[in-house]
Amino acid sequence: MILSCNNIKKSYGVDLILDDISFVINEKERAAIVGVNGAGKSTLFKIIMGEISPDEGMIIIPKEAKIGYFAQDLSIDSEKTLYDELLTVFDDIISIEKEMSEIEIKMGLAEGIELKDMMKKYSALSAEFEKNNGYEYKSRTRGIIKGLGFTSEEANAPINHLSGGQKTRAALGKLLLSSPDILLLDEPTNHLDIDSIHWLEDFLRNYKKSVVIITHDRYFINRTTTKIIEIENKRATVYNGDYSFYASQKAINRQIELNHYMSQQKEIKHQEEVIKKLRSFNREKSIKRAESREKALKKMEVIKKPENLPDKIRITLKPKIESGQDVLSVMDLKKDFDDKNLFKNISFEIKKGDKAALIGPNGVGKTTLVKIILNKVNYTGGKIKLGSNINIGYYDQEHQGINPDKTIFNEISDSFPKLNNLEIRNTLAAFVFTGDDVNKEIKSLSGGEKGRVALAKIMLSNANFLILDEPTNHLDINSKEILEEALRNYEGTCLYISHDRYFINNTAKKIIELNSDKVTIYNGNYDYYMEKKTEKKFIENGETFTTAKNSNDSQLKVSWQKQKEELALKRKKENKIKKLEKNIEETEAEIARLDELLGTEEVYTDAFKSKEIYNQKSSLEEILIKLYNEWEELSS
């Protein structure tokens, strides 16, 4: 155990934020804390760090453990260059290195006992230097700088000359270099492009200490964590698995809860009808029977209706005006800024019904390209052609098209006066605004809720071609899932910029990868894109190998045989992983069952039975750890 949160409770005035939060983080464990915006995730981090005190409960961390905390607003101000500032993490090592250099110079002039003493001290310093990986600190620093997407020019620029986002990345780099025993990362992927996020995932997967992450990036959670701590309704629930396991298990749990609730409600209704019928007979025996049933009904422990049940999109969203098959054609597009080329040779097509994600590294010109399509920015060369009956709906991060002083219902009814109340409510229900929710003022909504209102307006308009710029930024996971469902059900055409790989994976049918001198099209989702990128590298390596050897038929045969063997091994490994995952799920289910048994009166009042079940549970937990270790080893 490296971190234990025990019964943490926190209120601000009359508002209860966290209630009885308990979980454990073990050494080398990687966990994610998830929950809607405002659930108290960042508050919990501040309690762990001692920045604020809990009203009740206790945080336990070993005295010798070093904690590193990355907050969302963390940044560095320094006159030093980025490289020099990051090197300050290794001040102790640099001091040893400097002392060793000074002794080396002095040893050339010393002799006798003095030389012997110097050599002894040098040997001790050298051992300390090596023990602290002194020969690696410069390469580690350069690796972090490159991994976080900084150029060599930015690495050698004063930090105070960098942008706010770059300063935040610099703070993250400094923290990662310090290698604390527990890394607390609050939204670490903000300000990172996809390449840097990939790098950070690999860094954390190979990190030999404990990591706890707050993030809305579900793909990132899947790639880096083995435990999910969900904060919902002020309480914590722990799921031992990645995000996909958590999502499926939560859905199962919710369905079980709902089934129990519905079943009991049905039984209550049935008993009430029986009681009513018995009383209607108006005889002594029937009335006594009715009273007996009423007493039993009052004693029944009523199951509460499960809170926050996931809502689903209720209607299919179809544009009012259909476009032609050819929606957008971009041909040899070029854009220069002050005689400096941003991109060139950009050609691609968008067809009716396409859901296309525009991806590429930061600074490559994605937003500029979108603004060119929207006719907000001029281009230097090439051609852009919109098809027939194309009406563009633009979704920006600022939601500038909605009035904060209106209610949700009035915002829609005022913008579309021809819609009747039922049509407005049906549309808003598609974005999970039901009942009295529609009367909320827009200024009181969260970022995710405002985004859903803006998207509803776009889809009610004559737009049949949606262009979305980072639609999932600042949305909690629930809002992202609603947006995904809306786009999947949208029958028009969509082009969007996004760094959210889980979102891309769930919505895109085409990936447009933008580089400075070309675009590459992948007709599939994000997993397909990654698969093809990997396959391309493999083929390129294969071609290099055969060319270098002046390949002949026999060599090609050997190469093909090798590929077959590798494929067979890969399948065997995948099958083993699937089997392990099944064993993990079954073991988890059995542990949960035993946990439930331990809470029953029949068991906890029987010391022998309680101990027996507890021992079974402990044994299964040991097996589970071994299964996870084996799964991690195979999955890495």
C-alpha positions in Angstrom: 0.0 0.0 0.0 1.3 3.4 -1.0 -1.8 5.5 -0.5 -5.0 4.9 1.5 -8.1 7.1 1.5 -10.3 6.2 4.5 -13.9 7.5 4.9 -13.0 11.0 3.4 -15.8 13.5 3.8 -15.7 17.1 2.6 -18.4 19.9 2.5 -18.3 23.5 1.4 -21.0 25.2 3.5 -24.2 23.2 3.1 -22.9 21.5 -0.1 -21.6 18.0 0.5 -18.9 17.3 -2.1 -17.4 14.0 -0.9 -19.0 11.4 1.4 -17.2 8.4 2.9 -14.7 8.1 0.1 -12.5 5.0 0.6 -9.9 3.2 -1.7 -6.4 1.9 -1.7 -3.6 2.5 -4.2 -0.9 -0.2 -4.1 2.8 0.2 -5.1 3.3 0.2 -8.9 -0.5 0.4 -9.4 -1.9 2.8 -12.1 -5.4 4.1 -11.3 -7.8 6.6 -12.9 -10.4 8.7 -11.0 -13.5 9.4 -13.1 -16.7 11.2 -12.6 -18.7 14.1 -14.0 -17.4 17.7 -13.7 -18.0 18.9 -10.2 -17.9 15.4 -8.7 -15.0 16.4 -6.4 -12.1 14.7 -8.2 -9.7 17.7 -8.0 -10.9 18.4 -4.4 -9.9 14.8 -3.5 -6.4 15.4 -5.0 -6.0 18.5 -2.9 -7.0 16.6 0.2 -4.4 13.9 -0.6 -1.8 16.6 -1.0 -2.7 18.3 2.3 -3.7 21.5 0.5 -7.2 21.3 2.1 -8.4 19.3 5.1 -11.2 16.8 5.0 -14.1 17.2 7.4 -13.8 13.6 8.3 -11.6 10.6 7.4 -7.9 10.1 7.0 -5.3 9.9 4.2 -2.5 7.4 4.9 0.8 7.7 3.0 4.1 6.1 4.1 6.4 8.8 5.6 9.2 8.1 3.2 7.0 8.2 0.1 7.5 11.2 -2.3 4.4 12.6 -4.0 4.3 14.5 -7.2 1.2 16.5 -8.1 0.3 18.0 -11.5 -2.6 20.4 -11.3 -4.6 21.6 -14.3 -3.3 25.2 -13.9 0.3 24.3 -13.0 3.0 26.1 -15.0 6.5 27.4 -14.6 7.8 31.0 -14.8 11.6 31.2 -15.2 14.3 33.1 -17.0 16.1 29.8 -17.6 15.8 27.9 -20.8 13.4 25.0 -20.9 16.4 22.5 -20.9 18.2 24.2 -18.1 15.0 24.5 -15.9 14.3 20.8 -16.3 17.9 20.0 -15.4 17.3 21.6 -11.9 15.5 18.4 -11.0 19.0 16.9 -11.0 20.8 19.6 -8.9 22.1 17.0 -6.5 23.5 14.8 -9.3 25.0 17.9 -11.1 26.6 18.9 -7.8 28.2 15.5 -7.4 29.3 15.6 -11.1 30.9 19.1 -10.5 32.7 17.9 -7.4 34.0 14.9 -9.3 35.4 17.2 -12.1 37.1 19.4 -9.5 38.7 16.3 -7.8 39.9 15.0 -11.2 41.8 18.3 -11.8 43.3 18.3 -8.3 44.3 14.6 -8.5 46.7 15.5 -11.3 48.7 17.7 -8.9 48.4 15.6 -5.7 50.4 12.7 -4.4 50.9 10.4 -1.5 48.2 10.4 1.3 46.5 13.5 -0.2 46.1 11.6 -3.5 44.9 8.5 -1.7 42.2 10.5 0.2 41.1 12.2 -3.1 40.8 8.8 -4.8 38.8 7.4 -1.9 36.4 10.4 -2.0 36.2 10.3 -5.8 35.3 6.6 -5.7 32.5 7.3 -3.1 31.1 10.2 -5.2 31.4 8.0 -8.4 29.4 5.2 -6.7 26.7 7.8 -5.6 26.6 9.3 -9.1 26.1 5.9 -10.7 23.5 4.8 -8.1 21.4 7.9 -9.0 21.7 7.2 -12.7 24.0 10.2 -13.2 25.1 9.1 -16.6 21.5 9.2 -17.9 20.1 12.5 -16.6 20.9 14.6 -19.7 19.5 12.0 -22.1 16.4 11.5 -19.9 15.8 15.3 -20.0 16.2 15.5 -23.7 13.8 12.5 -24.1 11.1 14.2 -21.9 11.5 17.4 -23.9 11.1 15.6 -27.2 8.3 13.3 -26.0 6.2 16.3 -24.8 6.4 17.8 -28.3 9.0 20.6 -27.8 11.3 21.5 -30.7 15.0 22.0 -30.2 14.4 25.8 -30.6 11.8 25.8 -27.8 14.1 23.7 -25.6 16.7 26.4 -25.8 14.3 29.3 -25.4 13.7 31.0 -22.0 10.6 29.6 -20.4 9.1 33.1 -20.0 9.0 33.3 -23.8 6.8 30.2 -24.1 3.0 30.1 -24.3 0.8 29.2 -21.4 0.2 25.7 -22.7 3.9 25.2 -23.2 4.7 26.4 -19.7 2.1 23.8 -18.4 3.8 21.1 -20.5 7.2 22.2 -19.0 5.8 21.8 -15.5 4.6 18.3 -16.5 8.0 17.4 -17.8 9.8 18.6 -14.7 7.4 16.5 -12.5 8.0 13.3 -14.6 11.7 13.7 -14.4 11.5 13.9 -10.6 10.2 10.3 -10.5 8.0 10.6 -7.3 6.7 7.4 -5.6 3.1 8.5 -6.3 2.3 10.6 -9.4 -1.0 12.5 -9.1 -1.9 13.8 -12.6 -4.9 16.1 -13.0 -5.8 16.2 -16.8 -2.2 15.6 -18.0 -3.2 15.4 -21.7 -4.5 19.0 -21.9 -2.1 20.9 -24.2 -0.7 17.7 -25.7 -1.1 16.6 -29.3 -1.8 13.0 -30.2 1.9 12.1 -30.7 2.8 13.5 -27.2 -0.2 11.7 -25.7 1.1 8.4 -27.2 4.5 9.1 -25.7 3.0 9.9 -22.3 1.0 6.7 -22.4 4.1 4.6 -23.0 6.0 6.6 -20.3 3.3 5.8 -17.7 2.9 2.2 -18.7 6.6 1.7 -18.1 6.7 3.9 -14.9 7.9 1.7 -12.0 6.0 3.5 -9.3 2.3 4.4 -8.6 0.2 6.7 -10.7 -3.3 8.2 -10.1 -4.8 10.1 -13.0 -7.8 12.4 -13.4 -8.8 12.6 -17.0 -11.7 12.5 -19.4 -9.6 10.8 -22.1 -11.1 7.3 -22.1 -8.6 6.0 -24.7 -5.8 7.2 -22.4 -7.4 5.5 -19.4 -7.6 2.3 -21.3 -4.0 2.4 -22.3 -2.5 3.4 -18.9 -4.6 2.1 -16.0 -5.7 -1.1 -14.4 -8.1 0.3 -11.8 -11.0 2.8 -12.0 -12.2 4.8 -9.0 -15.6 6.3 -9.9 -16.9 9.2 -7.9 -20.6 9.4 -8.3 -23.3 10.8 -6.0 -20.4 11.8 -3.6 -19.2 8.2 -3.1 -16.5 6.1 -4.6 -16.8 2.8 -6.4 -13.7 0.8 -7.4 -13.5 -1.3 -10.6 -10.4 -3.4 -11.1 -9.9 -3.1 -14.8 -9.5 -0.5 -17.6 -12.1 1.9 -18.8 -13.8 -0.6 -21.2 -14.2 -3.0 -18.3 -15.5 -0.3 -16.0 -18.1 0.9 -18.6 -19.4 -2.6 -19.3 -19.4 -3.6 -15.6 -21.1 -0.4 -14.6 -23.8 -1.0 -17.2 -24.3 -4.5 -15.9 -24.5 -3.3 -12.2 -26.9 -0.5 -13.1 -29.1 -3.0 -15.0 -29.1 -5.3 -12.0 -30.0 -2.4 -9.6 -32.8 -1.3 -11.9 -34.1 -4.9 -12.2 -34.2 -5.3 -8.4 -35.9 -1.9 -8.1 -38.5 -2.6 -10.8 -39.1 -6.1 -9.5 -39.8 -4.8 -6.0 -42.0 -2.0 -7.3 -44.0 -4.6 -9.2 -44.4 -6.7 -6.0 -45.4 -3.6 -3.9 -48.0 -2.7 -6.5 -49.3 -6.3 -6.5 -49.5 -6.3 -2.7 -51.4 -3.0 -2.7 -53.9 -4.3 -5.2 -54.4 -7.5 -3.1 -54.9 -5.4 0.1 -57.4 -3.2 -1.7 -59.3 -6.3 -3.0 -59.3 -7.9 0.5 -60.6 -4.8 2.1 -63.3 -4.5 -0.6 -64.7 -7.9 0.6 -65.4 -6.1 3.9 -65.4 -9.3 6.0 -63.5 -9.8 9.3 -61.2 -12.5 7.9 -60.4 -10.5 4.7 -59.7 -7.3 6.7 -57.4 -9.2 9.0 -55.6 -10.6 6.1 -55.3 -7.1 4.5 -53.9 -5.7 7.8 -51.4 -8.6 8.0 -50.2 -7.8 4.4 -50.0 -4.1 5.2 -47.7 -4.8 8.2 -45.5 -6.9 6.0 -45.4 -4.2 3.4 -44.4 -1.6 5.9 -41.6 -3.8 7.2 -40.2 -4.3 3.7 -36.9 -2.5 3.1 -37.7 -0.4 0.0 -35.0 -0.3 -2.6 -34.2 3.2 -3.8 -34.5 4.0 -7.5 -30.9 3.9 -8.9 -29.6 7.4 -9.4 -28.1 8.8 -12.6 -29.3 6.0 -14.9 -27.7 6.4 -18.3 -30.0 8.2 -20.7 -30.1 7.3 -24.4 -30.7 9.3 -27.5 -34.4 8.9 -28.3 -34.6 10.1 -31.9 -32.7 9.8 -35.1 -31.3 13.2 -36.2 -31.9 13.9 -39.8 -31.1 17.1 -41.7 -34.1 19.0 -43.1 -32.4 19.5 -46.5 -30.5 16.6 -48.1 -27.2 17.4 -49.7 -25.8 16.0 -52.9 -23.4 13.0 -52.8 -20.4 15.3 -53.3 -20.2 17.5 -50.2 -16.6 18.9 -50.2 -13.7 18.7 -52.6 -10.3 20.1 -51.6 -7.7 20.1 -54.4 -4.0 20.9 -54.1 -4.7 23.4 -51.3 -1.8 25.6 -50.1 -1.6 28.1 -47.3 1.3 30.5 -46.6 1.7 33.0 -43.7 4.1 35.8 -44.3 6.0 33.9 -47.0 6.2 30.9 -44.7 4.4 27.8 -45.9 1.9 26.2 -43.5 0.8 23.3 -45.7 0.6 22.4 -49.4 -0.6 19.6 -51.8 -3.7 19.1 -49.6 -6.3 17.1 -51.5 -9.3 15.1 -50.2 -13.0 14.6 -50.6 -16.0 14.4 -48.3 -19.0 12.5 -49.4 -22.6 12.5 -48.2 -22.9 10.7 -44.9 -19.2 10.7 -44.1 -18.1 11.1 -40.5 -14.5 12.3 -40.9 -11.9 13.2 -38.2 -9.2 15.6 -39.1 -6.1 14.8 -37.1 -2.4 15.8 -37.1 0.3 17.3 -34.9 -0.2 20.7 -33.2 0.7 23.6 -35.5 0.2 21.7 -38.7 -2.8 23.8 -39.7 -6.0 21.9 -38.8 -8.0 24.8 -37.5 -6.7 27.0 -40.4 -7.9 24.4 -42.9 -11.3 24.4 -41.2 -11.5 28.2 -41.3 -10.6 28.1 -45.0 -13.5 25.7 -45.6 -15.7 28.1 -43.7 -14.5 31.0 -45.9 -13.1 32.8 -42.8 -9.5 32.6 -43.9 -8.1 33.1 -47.4 -5.8 30.4 -49.0 -2.7 30.8 -51.1 -3.3 28.3 -53.9 -5.4 25.3 -55.0 -9.2 25.0 -55.0 -12.1 24.3 -52.6 -15.5 23.3 -53.9 -18.7 22.7 -51.9 -21.4 20.4 -53.4 -25.0 21.2 -54.2 -27.5 22.0 -51.4 -24.7 22.2 -48.8 -25.6 24.1 -45.6 -22.7 24.2 -43.0 -23.3 24.1 -39.3 -20.2 25.2 -37.3 -19.7 24.1 -33.7 -17.1 26.1 -31.9 -15.7 25.6 -28.4 -17.1 29.0 -27.1 -20.8 28.2 -28.0 -21.1 31.8 -29.2 -24.5 31.1 -30.9 -26.5 30.7 -27.6 -27.9 33.4 -25.3 -26.9 32.8 -21.7 -29.9 34.7 -20.3 -32.5 32.4 -21.9 -33.8 29.1 -20.8 -32.9 26.0 -22.9 -36.5 25.8 -24.1 -36.8 29.5 -25.0 -33.4 29.4 -26.8 -34.8 26.7 -29.1 -38.3 28.1 -29.5 -37.1 31.6 -30.2 -34.6 30.4 -32.8 -37.1 28.1 -34.5 -40.5 29.6 -34.0 -42.2 27.2 -36.4 -41.5 24.2 -34.1 -44.3 23.2 -31.7 -43.7 22.3 -28.1 -43.7 18.5 -28.7 -41.1 18.9 -31.5 -38.9 21.1 -29.3 -39.1 18.6 -26.3 -38.4 15.6 -28.6 -35.3 17.3 -29.9 -34.0 18.3 -26.5 -34.7 14.8 -25.2 -32.3 13.6 -27.9 -29.7 15.6 -26.0 -30.9 14.4 -22.6 -32.8 17.5 -21.5 -36.1 16.1 -20.2 -38.8 17.3 -17.8 -38.0 20.5 -15.9 -34.4 20.5 -17.3 -35.7 22.4 -20.4 -36.5 25.4 -18.1 -32.9 25.8 -16.8 -31.2 29.0 -17.7 -28.3 28.5 -20.1 -25.9 30.6 -17.9 -26.4 28.0 -15.1 -25.4 25.1 -17.3 -22.0 23.3 -17.4 -19.8 23.4 -20.4 -21.0 20.0 -21.5 -24.6 21.0 -21.2 -24.1 24.3 -23.2 -22.3 22.2 -25.9 -25.4 19.9 -26.1 -27.7 23.0 -26.5 -25.4 24.4 -29.3 -25.4 21.1 -31.1 -29.2 20.8 -30.8 -29.5 24.2 -32.5 -27.2 23.2 -35.3 -29.0 20.0 -36.0 -32.4 21.8 -36.0 -31.1 24.3 -38.5 -30.9 23.6 -42.2 -27.3 22.4 -41.7 -26.5 19.1 -43.4 -22.7 19.4 -43.1 -21.4 19.8 -39.5 -17.9 21.1 -39.0 -16.9 20.7 -35.3 -13.7 22.2 -33.7 -12.6 20.1 -30.7 -16.2 19.3 -29.7 -15.2 17.2 -26.7 -12.9 19.8 -25.0 -13.9 20.5 -21.4 -16.8 17.9 -21.6 -17.1 15.3 -18.9 -17.4 11.6 -19.9 -21.2 11.5 -19.8 -21.5 14.6 -22.1 -19.0 13.0 -24.5 -21.0 9.8 -24.7 -24.2 11.8 -25.4 -22.4 13.7 -28.2 -21.0 10.4 -29.6 -24.5 9.0 -29.7 -25.9 12.1 -31.4 -23.3 11.9 -34.1 -23.7 8.2 -34.7 -27.5 8.8 -35.1 -27.0 11.9 -37.3 -27.8 11.2 -40.9 -26.0 14.2 -42.4 -22.3 14.7 -43.0 -19.6 15.6 -40.4 -16.0 16.8 -40.4 -14.4 17.5 -37.1 -11.0 18.2 -35.4 -10.4 16.2 -32.3 -7.6 14.9 -30.1 -10.0 12.5 -28.3 -9.1 9.1 -29.7 -12.0 7.3 -27.9 -14.4 9.8 -29.4 -12.8 9.4 -32.9 -13.0 5.6 -32.5 -16.7 5.7 -31.7 -17.8 8.2 -34.4 -15.4 8.4 -37.3 -15.7 6.4 -40.5 -12.8 8.2 -42.1 -9.5 9.6 -40.8 -7.9 12.5 -42.6 -4.3 12.8 -41.4 -2.9 16.3 -42.2 0.8 16.8 -42.7 2.6 19.9 -44.0 2.9 18.5 -47.5 0.0 16.0 -47.9 -3.0 14.3 -46.4 -3.4 10.6 -45.9 -6.9 9.0 -45.9 -7.8 6.0 -43.8 -11.3 4.7 -44.4 -12.1 3.5 -40.8 -12.0 4.6 -37.2 -9.0 5.3 -34.9 -8.2 1.7 -34.2 -8.2 1.0 -38.0 -5.9 4.1 -38.5 -3.4 2.8 -35.9 -3.5 -0.7 -37.3 -2.8 0.6 -40.8 0.1 2.8 -39.5 1.6 -0.2 -37.8 1.1 -2.4 -40.8 2.8 0.3 -43.0 5.8 0.4 -40.8 6.0 -3.4 -40.9 5.8 -3.5 -44.7 8.4 -0.7 -44.9 10.8 -2.7 -42.7 10.1 -5.8 -44.7 10.9 -4.1 -48.0 14.1 -2.7 -46.6 15.1 -6.2 -45.4 14.5 -7.9 -48.7 16.1 -5.1 -50.8 19.2 -5.1 -48.6 19.6 -8.9 -49.1 18.8 -8.8 -52.9 16.0 -11.1 -52.1 15.3 -14.2 -54.2 12.5 -16.7 -54.0 13.9 -18.7 -51.2 14.5 -15.6 -49.1 10.9 -14.4 -49.7 9.7 -17.9 -48.7 11.7 -17.6 -45.4 10.3 -14.1 -44.9 6.8 -15.3 -45.5 7.3 -18.3 -43.2 8.6 -15.9 -40.5 5.5 -13.7 -40.9 3.2 -16.7 -40.6 5.0 -17.8 -37.4 4.8 -14.3 -36.0 1.1 -14.2 -36.8 0.5 -17.5 -35.2 2.4 -16.4 -32.0 0.4 -13.2 -32.0 -2.9 -15.1 -32.3 -1.8 -17.5 -29.5 -1.0 -14.5 -27.3 -4.3 -12.8 -28.1 -6.2 -16.0 -27.2 -4.3 -16.2 -23.9 -5.1 -12.6 -23.1 -8.8 -13.2 -23.8 -8.7 -16.3 -21.6 -7.0 -14.3 -18.8 -9.5 -11.5 -19.2 -12.4 -14.0 -18.8 -10.6 -15.5 -15.7 -10.2 -12.0 -14.3 -13.9 -11.2 -14.8 -15.0 -14.5 -13.2 -12.6 -14.1 -10.3 -13.8 -10.5 -9.8 -17.4 -11.7 -9.8 -16.7 -14.4 -7.2 -14.9 -11.9 -5.0 -17.9 -9.6 -5.2 -20.2 -12.5 -4.4 -18.1 -13.4 -1.3 -18.1 -9.7 -0.3 -21.8 -9.6 -0.4 -22.0 -12.8 1.7 -19.7 -11.3 4.3 -22.3 -8.5 4.7 -25.2 -10.8 5.4 -26.4 -11.4 9.0 -26.3 -15.2 8.5 -22.5 -15.0 7.9 -21.2 -12.1 10.1 -23.0 -13.6 13.1 -21.2 -16.9 12.5 -17.5 -16.5 13.3 -16.5 -19.9 11.7 -18.4 -19.2 8.5 -17.2 -15.6 8.4 -13.6 -16.6 8.7 -14.0 -19.4 6.0 -15.5 -17.0 3.5 -12.9 -14.3 4.3 -10.1 -16.8 3.7 -11.7 -17.8 0.4 -11.9 -14.1 -0.6 -8.2 -13.5 0.4 -7.1 -16.5 -1.6 -9.0 -15.3 -4.7 -7.5 -11.8 -4.3 -4.0 -13.3 -4.4 -5.0 -15.3 -7.6 -6.4 -12.1 -9.1 -3.1 -10.2 -8.5 -1.3 -13.0 -10.3 -3.8 -13.0 -13.2 -3.4 -9.2 -13.5 0.4 -9.5 -13.5 0.3 -12.1 -16.2 -2.2 -10.0 -18.2 -0.1 -6.9 -17.9 3.0 -8.8 -19.0 1.3 -10.2 -22.1 -0.4 -6.9 -22.9 2.7 -4.7 -22.6 
